[in-house]
Amino acid sequence: MDRLDENLVRDTICGLELQLIDAVERQERAEVQDDGDEAARIQGEIDRLQGQLAAVADAVAVAD
């Protein structure tokens, strides 16, 4: 993997991690506010982000 690819992967992972942190914080707020529907909706977003992170990890593992 060349330097540009490594930087792109790091940027992608960092962006996904930041989105995941934000989603978890929003889900926690929804739970504190007893908004189960919103918490469940955000859980779907969290699941999607975790799936994307796993896909990036798999792609990196295959590339190495």
C-alpha positions, 0 to 999 in steps of 0.5 A: 500500500503506498503512502497516499493509500495509507493516508486515505485509509487513515482519514476514512477510519478517523472520519468513521470513528468520529461519526460513530462517537457522535452517534453513540453520544446522540443515542445516549442523550435520546435514552436519557430523554426517554426517546426510545424511537430515536435511540432505536433509529440511531442504533441503526446508524451505529450498526451501519457505521460499525459495518463500514469500519469493519469493511475498511478493516477487511479491505486493509487486511486483504491489501497487506 
